[in-house]
């Protein structure tokens, strides 16, 4: 049977591929906890896709955002977006990110409460019970 395009149907998009990124850059405020956290993701990704992804990198750098003026931070984001780089950033306190792995929060709490709640969650799971271990 001959190939026909039926009325109202779009032609098949054969041999079309979306460009995949060549890598990701993750910059964190902290130089220890955050870097270790994201390196864990990097290791998982590398194990899962070992030998299947060519020329893909994940670079993780710890930096102190507190020393960067808000104006410079905003300009860096605008410059990246102008070059087609997609940008994301998260809450300034990674402990909140960790806590949300264990419990649902829909009300604001203080940074000190993050540590208390996170310590309790980690203690339940056999992890460090002291927030100074983060």
GUMI-946359 format. One record per residue (C-alpha): z, x, y; residue in three letters; chain. Coordinates in nm, 3 decimals. Each point is the difference from the previous one (the first is absolute). Example, Ala and Ser with C-alpha at 12.3 -4.5 7.8 and 13.67 -1.06 7.14 Angstrom:
<<0.780; 1.230; -0.450>; "ALA"; "A">
<<-0.066; 0.137; 0.344>; "SER"; "A">
END
This chain:
<<0.000; 0.000; 0.000>; "UNK"; "A">
<<-0.085; 0.134; 0.344>; "UNK"; "A">
<<0.275; 0.087; 0.249>; "UNK"; "A">
<<0.031; -0.275; 0.254>; "UNK"; "A">
<<0.231; -0.056; 0.292>; "UNK"; "A">
<<0.134; -0.350; -0.018>; "UNK"; "A">
<<0.027; -0.198; 0.318>; "UNK"; "A">
<<0.337; 0.047; 0.168>; "UNK"; "A">
<<0.096; 0.307; -0.206>; "UNK"; "A">
<<0.025; 0.352; 0.132>; "UNK"; "A">
<<-0.190; 0.278; -0.176>; "UNK"; "A">
<<0.205; 0.233; -0.221>; "UNK"; "A">
<<0.127; 0.313; 0.169>; "UNK"; "A">
<<-0.098; 0.251; -0.265>; "UNK"; "A">
<<0.071; 0.369; 0.032>; "UNK"; "A">
<<0.210; -0.045; 0.313>; "UNK"; "A">
<<0.331; 0.185; 0.021>; "UNK"; "A">
<<0.271; 0.012; 0.257>; "UNK"; "A">
<<0.088; 0.346; 0.124>; "UNK"; "A">
<<0.335; 0.110; -0.134>; "UNK"; "A">
<<0.232; 0.206; 0.216>; "UNK"; "A">
<<0.019; 0.369; -0.078>; "UNK"; "A">
<<0.374; -0.005; 0.040>; "UNK"; "A">
<<0.311; -0.110; 0.181>; "UNK"; "A">
<<0.230; 0.172; 0.245>; "UNK"; "A">
<<0.361; -0.113; 0.003>; "UNK"; "A">
<<0.220; 0.126; 0.280>; "UNK"; "A">
<<0.367; -0.087; -0.018>; "UNK"; "A">
<<0.281; 0.029; 0.248>; "UNK"; "A">
<<0.224; 0.179; -0.246>; "UNK"; "A">
<<-0.081; 0.327; -0.168>; "UNK"; "A">
<<0.193; -0.050; -0.325>; "UNK"; "A">
<<0.072; -0.355; -0.119>; "UNK"; "A">
<<-0.325; -0.155; 0.120>; "UNK"; "A">
<<-0.214; 0.292; -0.119>; "UNK"; "A">
<<0.162; -0.013; -0.345>; "UNK"; "A">
<<-0.050; -0.378; -0.016>; "UNK"; "A">
<<-0.370; 0.018; 0.079>; "UNK"; "A">
<<-0.051; 0.305; -0.223>; "UNK"; "A">
<<0.122; -0.221; -0.286>; "UNK"; "A">
<<-0.285; -0.243; 0.075>; "UNK"; "A">
<<-0.244; 0.288; 0.021>; "UNK"; "A">
<<0.108; 0.128; -0.343>; "UNK"; "A">
<<-0.035; -0.348; -0.152>; "UNK"; "A">
<<-0.348; -0.041; 0.146>; "UNK"; "A">
<<-0.110; 0.344; -0.116>; "UNK"; "A">
<<0.128; -0.067; -0.354>; "UNK"; "A">
<<-0.164; -0.342; -0.018>; "UNK"; "A">
<<-0.339; 0.111; 0.129>; "UNK"; "A">
<<-0.007; 0.358; -0.128>; "UNK"; "A">
<<-0.358; 0.110; -0.047>; "UNK"; "A">
<<-0.148; -0.324; 0.137>; "UNK"; "A">
<<0.010; 0.056; 0.375>; "UNK"; "A">
<<-0.187; 0.292; 0.148>; "UNK"; "A">
<<0.079; 0.142; 0.344>; "UNK"; "A">
<<0.295; -0.229; 0.070>; "UNK"; "A">
<<0.309; 0.133; 0.170>; "UNK"; "A">
<<0.334; -0.136; 0.109>; "UNK"; "A">
<<0.169; 0.221; 0.259>; "UNK"; "A">
<<0.362; -0.068; 0.087>; "UNK"; "A">
<<0.164; 0.160; 0.302>; "UNK"; "A">
<<0.349; -0.040; 0.138>; "UNK"; "A">
<<0.030; -0.002; 0.378>; "UNK"; "A">
<<0.258; -0.112; 0.252>; "UNK"; "A">
<<-0.142; -0.302; 0.183>; "UNK"; "A">
<<0.307; -0.019; 0.221>; "UNK"; "A">
<<-0.129; 0.305; 0.184>; "UNK"; "A">
<<-0.338; -0.164; 0.062>; "UNK"; "A">
<<-0.027; -0.213; 0.312>; "UNK"; "A">
<<-0.097; -0.363; -0.062>; "UNK"; "A">
<<-0.310; 0.048; 0.216>; "UNK"; "A">
<<-0.122; 0.286; -0.222>; "UNK"; "A">
<<0.068; -0.202; -0.316>; "UNK"; "A">
<<-0.203; -0.292; 0.136>; "UNK"; "A">
<<-0.283; 0.232; 0.107>; "UNK"; "A">
<<-0.015; 0.160; -0.345>; "UNK"; "A">
<<-0.044; -0.344; -0.157>; "UNK"; "A">
<<-0.274; -0.094; 0.247>; "UNK"; "A">
<<-0.183; 0.328; -0.064>; "UNK"; "A">
<<0.013; -0.051; -0.376>; "UNK"; "A">
<<-0.124; -0.358; 0.024>; "UNK"; "A">
<<-0.284; 0.109; 0.232>; "UNK"; "A">
<<-0.114; 0.235; -0.278>; "UNK"; "A">
<<0.009; -0.275; -0.263>; "UNK"; "A">
<<0.327; 0.115; -0.152>; "UNK"; "A">
<<0.224; -0.282; -0.110>; "UNK"; "A">
<<0.359; 0.048; 0.105>; "UNK"; "A">
<<0.327; -0.150; -0.120>; "UNK"; "A">
<<0.360; 0.066; 0.089>; "UNK"; "A">
<<0.328; -0.143; -0.115>; "UNK"; "A">
<<0.357; -0.058; 0.106>; "UNK"; "A">
<<0.164; 0.308; 0.143>; "UNK"; "A">
<<0.267; 0.001; -0.269>; "UNK"; "A">
<<-0.129; 0.076; -0.348>; "UNK"; "A">
<<0.332; -0.112; -0.146>; "UNK"; "A">
<<-0.099; -0.356; 0.086>; "UNK"; "A">
<<-0.324; 0.055; -0.193>; "UNK"; "A">
<<0.202; 0.122; -0.300>; "UNK"; "A">
<<0.243; -0.292; 0.027>; "UNK"; "A">
<<-0.286; -0.251; -0.003>; "UNK"; "A">
<<-0.096; 0.130; -0.345>; "UNK"; "A">
<<0.326; -0.149; -0.127>; "UNK"; "A">
<<0.085; -0.301; 0.213>; "UNK"; "A">
<<-0.159; -0.258; 0.225>; "UNK"; "A">
<<0.112; 0.008; 0.362>; "UNK"; "A">
<<-0.109; -0.245; 0.266>; "UNK"; "A">
<<0.268; 0.064; 0.257>; "UNK"; "A">
<<0.050; 0.303; 0.222>; "UNK"; "A">
<<0.269; 0.247; -0.107>; "UNK"; "A">
<<0.117; 0.325; 0.152>; "UNK"; "A">
<<-0.111; 0.341; -0.122>; "UNK"; "A">
<<0.353; 0.062; -0.127>; "UNK"; "A">
<<-0.025; -0.318; -0.210>; "UNK"; "A">
<<-0.321; 0.139; -0.159>; "UNK"; "A">
<<0.197; 0.295; -0.130>; "UNK"; "A">
<<0.283; -0.215; -0.134>; "UNK"; "A">
<<-0.231; -0.246; -0.176>; "UNK"; "A">
<<-0.231; 0.271; -0.132>; "UNK"; "A">
<<0.293; 0.203; -0.133>; "UNK"; "A">
<<0.125; -0.309; -0.186>; "UNK"; "A">
<<-0.346; -0.068; -0.149>; "UNK"; "A">
<<-0.040; 0.360; -0.112>; "UNK"; "A">
<<0.350; 0.007; -0.149>; "UNK"; "A">
<<-0.087; -0.309; -0.209>; "UNK"; "A">
<<-0.293; 0.194; -0.143>; "UNK"; "A">
<<0.184; 0.325; -0.068>; "UNK"; "A">
<<-0.127; 0.178; 0.310>; "UNK"; "A">
<<0.192; 0.172; 0.277>; "UNK"; "A">
<<0.267; -0.226; 0.145>; "UNK"; "A">
<<0.036; 0.201; 0.318>; "UNK"; "A">
<<-0.246; -0.060; 0.284>; "UNK"; "A">
<<0.022; 0.367; 0.099>; "UNK"; "A">
<<-0.216; 0.070; -0.308>; "UNK"; "A">
<<-0.307; -0.161; 0.167>; "UNK"; "A">
END
